[in-house]
């Protein structure tokens, strides 16, 4: 399912995760290389653990991915949706 097809469901997904105690959820808008995406997501969550806000962590993780040889394609670092209650 494409993101535009699923857009109406995003608030429901956010509510379900928030009800389960998840404060921040990130979603990809389109597919990408799994290994490269895993590297970026790991960087994002490491930055969150270091005290960065979700938007700051995504900005820094994206910036790092744009310069790394394995994660340079925009499909890896562009098009993320951050759902947070903060």
C-alpha positions in Angstrom: 0.0 0.0 0.0 1.4 3.4 -0.9 1.6 6.1 1.7 -1.0 8.2 0.0 -3.4 5.3 0.2 -2.6 4.8 3.9 -2.6 8.5 4.9 -6.1 8.4 6.3 -5.0 5.6 8.7 -2.0 7.4 10.2 -4.0 9.0 13.1 -5.4 5.6 14.0 -1.9 4.0 13.9 -0.5 6.8 16.0 -3.3 6.4 18.6 -2.8 2.7 18.8 1.0 3.1 19.5 0.4 5.9 22.0 -2.2 3.8 23.8 0.5 1.1 24.1 3.0 3.6 25.6 5.1 4.4 22.6 6.0 8.1 22.6 7.6 8.4 19.2 7.0 6.4 16.0 8.7 6.9 12.6 7.3 5.7 9.3 8.9 5.5 5.9 6.8 7.0 3.1 8.3 4.7 0.5 10.5 1.5 0.4 14.3 1.6 0.5 17.3 -0.7 1.0 16.7 -2.4 4.4 20.3 -2.5 5.6 20.8 1.2 4.9 17.4 2.1 6.5 18.3 0.0 9.6 21.6 2.1 9.9 19.6 5.3 9.8 16.9 4.1 12.2 19.7 3.0 14.6 21.3 6.4 14.4 17.9 8.1 15.0 17.1 6.1 18.2 20.7 6.5 19.5 20.2 10.3 19.2 16.8 10.0 21.0 18.5 8.1 23.8 21.1 10.9 24.0 18.3 13.4 24.7 17.6 14.9 21.3 14.0 15.6 20.3 12.5 13.4 17.6 12.7 16.2 15.0 16.3 17.0 15.9 17.3 13.3 16.0 15.7 12.8 12.5 17.5 15.8 11.1 20.8 14.7 12.4 20.3 11.0 11.4 19.3 12.2 7.9 22.3 14.5 7.6 24.6 11.6 8.6 22.9 9.3 6.1 23.4 11.8 3.3 27.1 11.6 3.7 27.6 7.9 4.4 28.5 5.8 1.3 25.9 3.1 2.1 23.0 5.4 2.8 23.3 8.2 0.2 20.3 7.5 -2.0 17.4 9.9 -1.0 15.1 6.9 -0.6 17.0 6.1 2.7 17.0 9.5 4.3 14.1 11.4 2.7 10.4 10.9 3.2 10.2 10.0 6.9 7.1 10.8 8.9 7.5 11.4 12.7 4.6 10.7 15.0 5.1 11.9 18.5 3.1 13.0 21.5 5.7 15.5 22.7 
